[in-house]
Amino acid sequence: MMRKRISVLVLVVLALFFTACTNNSSEGPVSVNRIKLTCKMTIGEPPCANIESQDLDVIAVVETAISNAEQMPGMLNYAVESILRLSTQEKTESYYLNLGSDRESSALLVKWPDTSTGYEISTEDANRLRDVFGR
C-alpha cells in the first residue's frame, strides 16, 4: 500500500515538473516596444511628419486604436497615406494607415500583407492618433 502511494506521488511530482519545464514564458502577449510612422505624399492634406517613438503612452494609444478597429465590408479603393510599423523584440508588423487631418472622420487601417481587408478606426480613436502624430 505504501509503495503504491509513493508511486502515485512520484508520478504527480514528475507531471508537475514536466509541465513547468515545458511552459514557455515567451508565449502570450508580446509588448510592442517601438512604433514608427512613415508618411507618404498626400494631395490636399497638410504635410505629415515621420515619427518614431518608444514612449509607452504613444504605444498604448496606437495599440488601443488597432484593437478597437472594426473590419470593413467589401473591396477597398485607397491610396496609402502612411506606413505604421509596430516592433517587438522578435518582429515588426506593418500597416497602412490613412488618418487624414479631418477630426470629423474615422481612419482606415490595412494590415500588410493582406491589403484587401480594411479596418475602420473610430473617429474618437482616430483623433487620439491625430493628437499623437501631430495631425
KOLTI-52557 format. One line per 3 residues: number of its first residue (from 0); their letters; for each residue x, y, z of N, C-alpha, C, O, CB. Coordinates in steps of 0.1 Angstrom, whole numbers, plus 2048, in hexadecimal, padded with zeros to 3 digits. Glycine has a CB too. Layout:
N
NUM) A) X:Y:Z:X:Y:Z:X:Y:Z:X:Y:Z:X:Y:Z  ...
//
This chain:
135
0) MMR) 808:7F4:800:800:800:800:809:80D:800:806:816:7F9:7F7:800:80C  813:80D:808:81C:818:809:823:81A:7FC:826:825:7F8:826:816:815  827:80F:7F6:82E:810:7E9:825:816:7DE:82A:81E:7D6:832:801:7E5
3) KRI) 818:813:7DE:80F:818:7D5:80E:827:7D6:80D:82F:7CD:801:811:7D6  80D:82C:7E3:80C:83A:7E6:819:842:7E1:818:84D:7DB:80A:83D:7F5  824:83C:7E3:831:842:7DF:831:843:7D0:835:84D:7CB:83D:83A:7E5
6) SVL) 82D:838:7C9:82C:838:7BB:823:843:7B5:827:84A:7AC:828:82B:7B5  818:845:7BB:80E:84F:7B7:814:85D:7BA:813:866:7B1:801:84E:7BE  81B:85F:7C5:821:86C:7C8:82C:86F:7BF:82D:87A:7BA:826:86B:7D7
9) VLV) 834:865:7BB:83F:867:7B2:83A:86B:7A4:83F:874:79E:848:85A:7B0  82F:865:7A0:829:868:793:823:876:793:825:87E:789:81D:85E:790  81D:87A:79E:818:888:79F:823:892:79F:822:89C:798:810:88A:7AC
12) VLA) 82E:890:7A6:839:899:7A6:83F:89A:798:843:8A5:794:844:894:7B0  841:88E:792:847:88E:784:83E:896:77A:843:89E:772:849:880:77F  831:894:77B:828:89B:773:829:8AA:775:829:8B2:76B:819:896:775
15) LFF) 829:8AF:781:82B:8BD:784:838:8C2:77F:839:8CD:77A:82A:8BF:793  843:8BA:781:850:8BE:77C:850:8C0:76D:855:8CB:768:85A:8B4:780  84A:8B7:766:84A:8B8:757:841:8C3:752:844:8C9:748:846:8AA:751
18) TAC) 836:8C5:759:82D:8D0:755:835:8DD:757:834:8E6:74F:821:8D0:75E  83C:8DF:762:843:8EB:765:84E:8ED:75B:851:8F8:757:848:8EB:773  855:8E2:757:860:8E4:74E:85C:8E7:740:863:8ED:738:868:8D7:74E
21) TNN) 850:8E2:73C:84B:8E5:72E:844:8F2:72D:840:8F6:722:842:8DA:72A  841:8F9:738:83A:906:738:844:910:732:84E:913:738:835:90A:746  841:915:726:849:91F:71F:845:92D:724:83A:931:721:849:91D:710
24) SSE) 84E:934:72A:84B:941:72F:849:94B:724:844:956:727:855:945:739  84E:948:718:84D:952:70D:83F:951:707:83C:959:6FE:857:94F:703  836:948:70A:829:947:705:820:952:70B:824:957:715:823:939:707
27) GPV) 815:955:704:80C:95F:70A:80F:96C:703:817:96D:6F9:80E:961:719  809:977:708:80B:984:701:819:989:702:820:988:70C:802:98E:708  81E:98E:6F7:82B:993:6F6:82A:9A2:6F5:822:9A8:6ED:833:98D:6EA
30) SVN) 832:9AA:6FD:831:9B8:6FE:837:9BF:6F2:843:9BC:6EE:837:9BD:70B  830:9C8:6EC:836:9D1:6E2:83F:9DA:6E9:83B:9E0:6F4:82A:9D9:6DA  84B:9DC:6E4:855:9E5:6EA:858:9F1:6E2:860:9FA:6E6:861:9DD:6EE
33) RIK) 853:9F1:6D5:857:9FD:6CD:84C:9FE:6C2:848:9F3:6BC:865:9FB:6C7  848:A0A:6BF:840:A0C:6B3:847:A16:6AA:84E:A1E:6AE:832:A11:6B7  844:A14:69D:849:A1D:693:83F:A21:689:839:A18:683:856:A17:68C
36) LTC) 83C:A2D:686:833:A32:67C:83B:A39:671:842:A42:673:829:A3C:682  839:A33:665:840:A39:659:836:A3F:650:82D:A37:64B:849:A2E:652  836:A4C:64E:82C:A52:646:82F:A52:637:83B:A52:633:82B:A61:64A
39) KMT) 825:A51:62F:825:A51:620:81F:A5F:61C:819:A65:624:81E:A45:61A  821:A62:610:81B:A6F:60A:80C:A6D:60A:807:A63:605:821:A72:5FC  805:A77:60E:7F7:A77:60D:7F2:A85:608:7F7:A8F:60C:7F0:A75:61B
42) IGE) 7E9:A84:5FE:7E4:A90:5F8:7D9:A96:600:7CF:A8E:603:7E0:A8D:5E9  7D9:AA2:603:7CE:AA9:60A:7CF:AA7:619:7C6:AAC:620:7C1:AA3:605  7DA:AA2:61E:7DC:AA0:62D:7E8:AA8:631:7F2:AAA:629:7DD:A91:631
45) PPC) 7E8:AAD:63D:7F4:AB4:642:800:AAA:643:7FD:A9E:644:7F2:ABA:650  80C:AAE:642:817:AA5:642:817:A9D:64F:813:AA1:65A:825:AAD:641  81C:A91:64E:81C:A87:659:82B:A85:65C:833:A84:653:815:A7A:656
48) ANI) 82E:A84:669:83C:A82:66D:83E:A73:671:836:A6D:677:840:A8B:679  849:A6E:66D:84D:A61:671:850:A61:680:856:A6A:685:85A:A5B:669  84B:A56:687:84C:A56:695:851:A48:699:84D:A3E:694:83F:A59:69C
51) ESQ) 85A:A48:6A3:85E:A3B:6A9:85E:A3D:6B8:863:A47:6BD:86D:A37:6A4  858:A34:6BF:856:A36:6CE:857:A28:6D5:853:A1E:6D0:849:A3C:6D1  85D:A29:6E1:85D:A1E:6EB:855:A22:6F7:855:A1B:701:86B:A1A:6EE
54) DLD) 84E:A2D:6F6:846:A32:702:83A:A29:704:832:A26:6FB:841:A41:6FF  839:A24:710:82E:A1A:713:820:A20:712:817:A19:70E:830:A15:722  81F:A2D:714:811:A33:712:80E:A34:704:802:A31:700:811:A41:718
57) VIA) 817:A37:6FB:815:A37:6ED:811:A29:6E8:808:A27:6E0:821:A3D:6E5  819:A1F:6EC:817:A11:6E8:809:A0D:6ED:802:A06:6E5:822:A08:6EE  805:A11:6F9:7F8:A0D:6FE:7ED:A12:6F5:7E3:A0B:6F2:7F6:A11:70C
60) VVE) 7EE:A1F:6F1:7E4:A25:6E8:7E3:A1D:6DB:7D8:A1B:6D6:7E7:A34:6E6  7EE:A1A:6D5:7EE:A13:6C9:7E8:A05:6CA:7E0:A01:6C2:7FD:A12:6C3  7ED:9FE:6D5:7E8:9F0:6D7:7D9:9F0:6D9:7D1:9E7:6D5:7EF:9EA:6E3
63) TAI) 7D4:9FA:6E1:7C5:9FB:6E3:7BD:9FD:6D6:7B3:9F7:6D4:7C2:A06:6ED  7C2:A06:6CE:7BC:A09:6C1:7BB:9FD:6B9:7B1:9FA:6B2:7C3:A15:6BA  7C6:9F5:6B8:7C6:9E9:6B0:7BD:9DF:6B5:7B6:9D8:6AE:7D5:9E4:6AF
66) SNA) 7BD:9DD:6C2:7B5:9D2:6C8:7A6:9D6:6C7:79E:9CD:6C7:7B9:9D0:6D7  7A2:9E2:6C7:794:9E7:6C6:78F:9E7:6B8:783:9E9:6B5:793:9F4:6CD  798:9E7:6AE:795:9E8:6A0:78B:9DD:69C:78D:9D2:6A0:7A1:9E9:697
69) EQM) 782:9E1:693:777:9D7:68F:779:9D4:680:77C:9DD:678:769:9DD:691  779:9C8:67C:77B:9C3:66E:770:9CA:666:764:9CA:669:77A:9B4:66D  774:9CF:65A:76B:9D5:651:766:9CB:646:76E:9C2:642:771:9E1:64A
72) PGM) 75A:9CB:642:755:9C2:637:75A:9C7:62A:75D:9D3:628:746:9C1:638  75A:9BE:620:75C:9C2:612:76B:9C4:60E:774:9C2:616:755:9CE:60F  76C:9C8:602:77A:9CA:5FC:77E:9D8:600:776:9E1:601:77A:9C8:5ED
75) LNY) 78B:9D9:601:791:9E6:604:796:9ED:5F8:79B:9E7:5EE:79C:9E5:60E  795:9FB:5F8:79B:A03:5EE:7A2:A0F:5F5:79B:A18:5F9:790:A08:5E3  7AF:A0E:5F6:7B5:A18:5FE:7C4:A1B:5F9:7C9:A12:5F2:7B6:A14:60D
78) AVE) 7C9:A26:5FD:7D7:A29:5FB:7DE:A29:609:7D8:A2D:612:7D9:A37:5F3  7EA:A25:60A:7F1:A24:616:7F5:A32:61B:7FD:A39:614:7FD:A1A:616  7F1:A36:627:7F5:A43:62C:801:A41:635:80A:A4A:635:7E9:A48:635
81) SIL) 802:A37:63D:80D:A34:646:80F:A26:649:806:A1E:648:80C:A3D:653  81B:A22:64D:81E:A14:651:821:A14:65F:82A:A1C:664:82A:A0E:648  81A:A0C:667:81C:A0B:675:822:9FE:678:81D:9F3:674:80E:A0D:67D
84) RLS) 82E:9FE:680:834:9F2:683:835:9F1:693:838:9FA:69A:843:9F1:67E  831:9E5:698:831:9E2:6A6:83B:9D7:6A8:83B:9CD:6A2:823:9DE:6AB  845:9DA:6B0:850:9D0:6B2:850:9CB:6C0:84E:9D2:6CA:85D:9D7:6AF
87) TQE) 854:9BE:6C1:856:9B7:6CE:865:9B3:6CD:86C:9B6:6C3:84C:9AB:6D1  869:9AC:6D7:877:9A6:6D7:878:99C:6CB:883:99B:6C5:87A:99F:6E4  86E:995:6C8:86E:98A:6BE:86B:98E:6B0:870:988:6A7:865:97F:6C3
90) KTE) 862:997:6AE:85D:99A:6A1:857:9A8:69F:856:9AF:6A9:852:990:69D  854:9AC:693:84E:9B8:690:842:9B6:687:842:9AE:67D:858:9C2:688  836:9BC:68B:82A:9BB:683:828:9C8:67C:82A:9D3:682:81E:9B7:68C
93) SYY) 824:9C7:670:821:9D4:668:813:9D5:665:80C:9CC:662:82A:9D3:65B  80F:9E2:664:801:9E6:661:801:9F2:658:80B:9FA:658:7F8:9E9:66E  7F7:9F3:64F:7F5:A00:648:7EB:A07:651:7E0:A01:655:7F0:9FD:639
96) LNL) 7ED:A14:654:7E4:A1C:65C:7E1:A28:654:7E9:A31:651:7EB:A1F:669  7D4:A2A:651:7CF:A36:64B:7C7:A3E:656:7BC:A3A:659:7C6:A33:63E  7CE:A48:65B:7C9:A4F:667:7C2:A5C:663:7B8:A60:668:7D4:A51:671
99) GSD) 7C9:A64:65A:7C4:A71:656:7C4:A7A:662:7C8:A77:66D:7B5:A70:651  7BF:A86:660:7BF:A90:66A:7B1:A95:66E:7B0:A9D:677:7C7:A9D:666  7A7:A90:667:799:A93:66A:795:A8C:677:793:A80:678:790:A8F:65F
102) RES) 792:A94:681:78F:A8F:68F:781:A8A:68F:77D:A85:69A:791:A99:699  779:A8B:685:76C:A85:684:76C:A78:67D:761:A71:67C:762:A8F:67C  777:A73:679:778:A67:671:77F:A5B:679:787:A5E:681:780:A69:664
105) SAL) 77B:A4F:675:781:A43:67A:78E:A41:672:791:A49:669:778:A37:67A  796:A37:675:7A2:A34:66E:7A1:A26:668:79A:A1D:66D:7AE:A36:677  7AA:A23:65E:7AA:A16:658:7B8:A10:65C:7C2:A16:65B:7AA:A17:648
108) LVK) 7B7:A03:660:7C3:9FB:664:7C2:9EF:65B:7B8:9E8:65B:7C3:9F8:673  7CE:9EB:655:7CF:9DF:64D:7DC:9D8:651:7E7:9DE:651:7CF:9E3:63D  7DA:9CC:656:7E6:9C4:65A:7ED:9BE:64E:7E7:9B7:646:7E2:9B9:664
111) WPD) 7FA:9C1:64D:802:9BB:643:806:9AD:646:80A:9AB:652:80E:9C4:640  806:9A3:63E:805:9A4:62F:7F6:9A2:62A:7F4:9A3:61E:80D:99A:629  7EC:9A0:633:7DF:99E:62E:7D8:9AC:62C:7D1:9B1:634:7D6:996:638
114) TST) 7DC:9B2:620:7D8:9C0:61E:7CA:9C0:618:7C5:9CB:614:7E1:9C6:614  7C3:9B5:617:7B5:9B5:612:7AB:9B6:61D:79F:9B8:61B:7B2:9A9:60A  7AF:9B5:62A:7A6:9B6:635:7A9:9C3:63D:7B4:9C5:642:7A7:9A9:63E
117) GYE) 79F:9CB:63E:7A0:9D8:645:799:9D8:653:78F:9D0:655:79B:9E3:63D  79E:9E0:65C:798:9E1:669:796:9F0:66B:79E:9F9:668:7A1:9DB:674  78A:9F3:671:787:A01:674:78A:A04:682:786:9FD:68B:778:A04:671
120) IST) 792:A0F:684:795:A14:691:78B:A1F:694:789:A28:68C:7A4:A19:692  784:A1E:69F:77A:A28:6A3:77F:A36:6A3:78B:A38:6A4:774:A24:6B0  776:A3F:6A1:77A:A4E:6A1:781:A51:6AF:78B:A58:6AF:76E:A57:69F
123) EDA) 77C:A4C:6BA:782:A4E:6C7:791:A49:6C7:79A:A51:6CB:77A:A48:6D2  793:A3D:6C3:7A1:A37:6C3:7A9:A3E:6B9:7B5:A40:6BB:7A0:A28:6C1  7A3:A41:6AD:7AB:A48:6A3:7B0:A56:6A8:7BB:A5A:6A5:7A2:A4A:696
126) NRL) 7A7:A5D:6AF:7AB:A6A:6B5:7B7:A68:6BF:7BF:A71:6C0:79F:A71:6BB  7B6:A5E:6C7:7C2:A5B:6D0:7CE:A59:6C8:7D9:A5E:6CC:7BF:A4F:6D9  7CD:A51:6BD:7D9:A4F:6B5:7DE:A5D:6AE:7EA:A5F:6AD:7D6:A45:6AA
129) RDV) 7D4:A65:6AA:7D8:A72:6A4:7DF:A7A:6AE:7E9:A81:6AB:7CB:A79:69F  7DB:A7A:6BB:7E2:A81:6C5:7F0:A7C:6C7:7F9:A84:6C8:7DA:A81:6D2  7F1:A6F:6C8:7FF:A69:6CA:808:A6C:6BE:814:A6F:6C0:7FD:A5A:6CC
132) FGR) 802:A6B:6B2:80B:A6D:6A6:80B:A7B:6A1:811:A7E:696:806:A64:69B  805:A84:6A8:805:A93:6A4:7FE:A96:697:802:A9E:68F:813:A97:6A3  7F2:A8F:695:7EA:A92:689:7DF:A9B:68D:7D7:A9E:684:7E5:A84:683
//
